[in-house]
Amino acid sequence: MLDQAKANQFMNKVVGDLGTSLAVMLVHVGDRVGLFEAMADAGPLQSAELAQRAGIHPRYADEWLNAMACAGYVEHDPEALTFTLPDERAMFFAAPGTEYYLGGLFKGAPMLAAAAPQVAAAFESGAGVSYQAYGAWVPLSTEQMNRAVYEARLVRKWLPAVAGAVDRLKAGGRAIDIGCGTGVVPILIAKAFPQARVEGLDFDARSIEMARSRAAEAGAKVEFSAVSAADWEPSGGYDLISTFDCMHDMPDPLGLLRRIRGALTQGGSYLMVEPRVGDRLQDNLANPFGKMLYGLSCMHCVPQSIAQGGPGLGACWGPGRARVMAHEAGFAQFNELPIKTAAQAFYELKA
C-alpha cells in the first residue's frame, strides 16, 4: 500500500531541491550584478532602495529579494516590507577579497547546468565530456573559488606543515604544481620564495595563458607548461610537488603517482590535496559537503576524466583508495597532515 504521507514528504523534498537549484542561479545573478555587496552593512532595505543602491530595475530587485527570502539567504520583515542581509551571511557573499567568500562556487553553476545534455549523452556513450567542452568559465570559476583561501593559508599555514618544504624552498629548491590551472599556487610559492625554481603544469592551454599573464602582473618567476600530466616527463628532481583537488581528475592517476615519486629528490615531499570525504557513501551522507561534492563529481570530475581516457575516480574517491594507490606507486609514507579545513584533506607522501 502506498504511504501517502511519505509520498507527500518526498514530493516536498523534490520541490524544495528544485527551488534550491533555482536559488543557486539567482545567487549567481545577485553576485554578478552586486546585489549582495549593495546589501552588506546597509541594514534593512526595501526593494526600491536596493534597486537604487545597485543600479538595477526595481521590479527585478523586488522579485530577487522575494526569492532570496524564500531560499533563506536574506531576512524579511513583513511589517516594514524590508529585507536584510545579516553580517553572518554577508561575509560569504559580499567579501570577494577574503577567504570566506563563496561566490566562486556559484559563478560556474549556470554553465555547469548548461552542460547537462552533454553529460547525459556521455552516460549513454561512455565517452565522457572534455574539460574544454564545459566552457571558458571553468578556469576562472575555480580560481575565484580558491584564490583568497590560498592567499591566506598556503604560505603561512599549509607549506610549513610539510616537513622541510619551507627550508628547501628558501635555499633555492625546486617545486612544481601539477594541474595548476590559472597558476594561483605556483605564483604564491614563487613570490614567497624568490630563490626557488617554481613550475606550473596544466593540460588546458587557456589556463596556462592566464597563468602566464598573472605571473607577469605579480612579478613572479614561474615556468609554465601546457602539457597533460599523462605526458609529463620530469627532468631532474623536485623538492616539492603538489596537486590541489585534481589527482582524481587525472587520465592516469597511478602512472602520475609513479612519476611523481621518481621525480622527488631525496627527502622531497609530494603534497596531495583532495576533498575531505570518507571512504564509503554512508560515511558521507551526513557530510554537509557530500551532496555538493558528489554532484560536482558526477557533473564534471568523472565525465572529464573519462574523456581523457581516465578511470573517473571522482571527487569522493576517499583516503583509503588514495593510500592504496600511493603504496602501489611505491611511496613508503602516506600521512594526513594536521591541517584543519572543512572541505580539504592534506596528505604528505614520501618515497
N, C-alpha and C positions, 0 to 999 in steps of 0.2 A: 504494500500500500504506500502511496506517495505521502510523505510527511510535508504537508503544505507549509507549516511553519519554517521548516528547514529550507524549502524551496524559496519562500519569500526572503529568508535571511540571505540566501546565496544571491538572489536577484538584486538585493540591496547592495551587496558587496560588488557585484559586477558593475552596476550603475555607478557606484562610488569610484571604482577603479577607472571607469571611462571619464568621470568628472575630474579625477586626479590627472589623467593624461592630458586633458584639455587645459587644466590649470598650469601644467608644465609649459605648454605652448604660450600661455599668457604671461607666465613669469619671464619667458624669453622676450616677449614683446615689451613688457614693462622694463626689463633690464636694458633692452636696446634703445628705448626712447627716453630713459632716465626717470621713470616714474618712482622707482624706489628711492633714488637719490633725492628727488624732489620732496618725498615724504619724510625722509630721515630728519630727525631733530625739529620737525615742523609742528609737532603736536597734532591735535585733531584738525582735520581738514574736510570741508565739503567738497563735492566733486568739482564744482566750478572753480574752487580755489586751487585744486590740484591741476586742473587744466591750464589755468593761468600760469602757475609756477613752472609747469613742464612745457608749456607752449604747444599743447595738443588740442584737438577738437573736444569740446565739453561733453558731447554725447558718448564719445569713446571713453573718456575718463570715468563717466558715470557707470557704464556697463563693466568696465575693467575692475573698478572698485567693488561692484556687486559680486563679480566672480571671485575676486581675491578674498572677500569676506566669507563667502560660502566655502572656499577652499581652506580657510583658517590661516591665511597669510597676513591679513590685516584685521584690526578690530573695528567693530561698527557700533555706534551709539544711535539707536533708532529714534530717540527723542530729539537729539540735536542734528540728526542726519549727517553725522561726521564719521570720518574714517581715520584710524591711527595706525602707524607702523611703529610698534614698540622697539626700544633700543635693542632688546634681546633678539629681535628678528632683523632689524636694520643692519646689524653687524655682518650678517650673512649675504645681504643683497645690495647694500649701499656703500660698501667699503672695498672697492676693487683693488686697492693697493695693499690690502692686508691678507694675512694667511687664513682669515676666517671667511673670505669671500667665496660664495658658492655659485656665482653667476656663470662661471665657466662650464659647470655641469649642464646648464640649461641652454648654452649657446648652440650646441650641436644637435639638440633634441629634435627640432623640426626636420633637419636634413636627414637625421637617422631614421625618423619615421618615413621620410620620403623614399628611403632605400628598402622599405618592407617588401615591395613587389619583387625586387631583385633577390632578397633573402628567401622569399617563398619559392622562386624559381630554383634557387640553389638547393633548397630542401629536396626538390624533385629530381634535380640532375646530379647532385652531389659535387658540383663543380666549384662551389664557393663564390665569394664576391671579393674582387680585388680591393685593396686598401684605397687605391686611387679612385675607384668607382663610387665611393661614398661622397666624393666632392672635396673641394678646396677647403671646406670648413674644418676638416679633421685636425690638421696640424695646429691651427690657430686655437681651436676649442681646447685641445689638450694642453697647449701652452698656457692659456688663460686659467685653466683649471689648476695647474700645478705651480706656476711661476712664483707667486707670492709665498707659498709654503716652502718651496725650495730655497728661495732667497733668505727666508728667516731661519731655516734649520740645517741646510746641507752642510755648510762650512762650520757653523758653530756647534752643532749637536751630533749630526749623523756621522761625518767623517772622523771625528775624534773617537767614536766608538769602534772604529775598525783598527785593529792592532797595527801600530806602526805606520799607518797611512799618512798621517799629517807630517811626521818626521821625514818620511821618504819624499813626499811632495816638496817640502821645504828645501830638501837637499838636491832638488833637480830631478826627481823621479819621473817616471813615465806613466801616464794614465790615459785610458780610453773609455768612453761611454758608448755602448753599443745600443742602437735603437734610440739615438739621441734626439730625434725629432727636430725641433727648431733650435736646438743647441743650448737649452737652459742650463743643464748640468755641466757640460764641459766649459761653458763660458764662465760660470761661477767658480769652478775649480781654477781656471786659468787666471782669473782676476785675483783670487785669494792667494795663489801660489805662482807668481810670475816666473819663478825659476824652473817650474815643472814643464815637461813636454806633454801637451794635452791634445788629445784627438777625439773626434766625434764621428760616428758612423751610422748611417741610416739608408735604407733602400729606397726611400722616397725622395726623388730629386727636388721636388718643390720644397720639402722641409729643409734640405741641405742648403738650398739657395737662400732661404730665410735665415738659416743659422749663420751663414757666412756674413750676411748683411748685419745681423745683430751683433756678431763678434766685432765687426769693424766699428760699429757705433759705440760699443763698450770698450774699445781699445784692448781687446783680449786676443792673445795669440793662440789660436786653435787651428789644427789641421783637420778639415772636414772631408769626408769621403762619401759619395753617393754609391754605396755598394751594399748588396744584400749580405746579411750575416752569414748566409749559406755559402757565399763566395769569398768571405773574408779570409785572407791569408796573412796572418800576423808575421811581421818581420821584427825579430828581436823580442826582448822581454818587457813586460809591463809590471810596475809595482802595484797598480790599482786598475782593475777592470770592473766596470759597473753596468748593470742593466736595470732600468726602472720601469716596472709594470709592463714588461714586454717579452720576457722569456717565453711565456705561454703563447705568444703570438707567432713565434718563430717557425720557419718551414722545417727545420731540423734541430729541435732543442737539444737532443742528446749529442749530435755532432758538434753543435756550437759549444756545449759544455766541455767537450773533449778538447776543442781548440783553445778555449779559454784557459783550461788547466795547463795545456802545453805552452801557453804564451806568458804565464806568470813567472816572474823572477823568483829566485829562492827567497821565501818569506813573504812574497807578494800575496795580495788578497783579492778575491772576487767578491764584490758586494752585489747580491741579488735582492732586489726589492720586488715583492709581489703582493697582491691583495691579501689582507688578513682574513682568512677563512679557515673553517675546519675541513677535515678530510672527507667527511660524509655529508650528504644532503641534510640529514637530520641534525647535524651539528650547526647548520647554517640557517635553519628555519627561524630561529629566534634572533639571528643576527640582523640588526637594523639595516645593514648594508647588503644582506643576502639577496633580497628581491631586486635591488638595483644591479648588483654585480652579475647575477645570473641573466638578467635581462640584457645588459650591455654585452655580455659574453655571447649570448645566443644571436643577438642582432649584429654584432661586429667582430668580436675576437675570433670566434670559431669560423665564421664564413671567410674572413680574410686570411686566416692561417691555412685553411683547406685550399683556398685559391692559389696559394704558393706551393701547394703540394705537401703541406704540413699535416700533423696529426690532429690539429684543432683541440689542443689541450683545454682551452677555455680559461677564463679568469679565476675560476674556482677549483683549480686542479689540486690545491692543498699542499701543506708542508710535507705530508707523508710521501706523496708521489715525487715531490721535488727532491727530497732526501734520497730516495731510492735511485732516481736518475743521476743525482750528483755522484753517488758511490759507483754507479755503473760507468760514469765518465772518468773515474779514477781519483776523485777528491777524497782525501783522508779525513777532512774535517768539514762538518756542516753544522754551524752553530747559529741559533737565533740570537741576535744582538738585543741587549736590554734597552731598546728604543720603543717608547710607548706612543703609538698613534692608533686612532680608531680604525683606520682603513687599510694601513700598510704594515707588512711584516718585513723585517730586515734580516737577511741571512749572510753570514760571512763564511765563505768557502776557501779552504786552503788545500794545496796539493799534498 
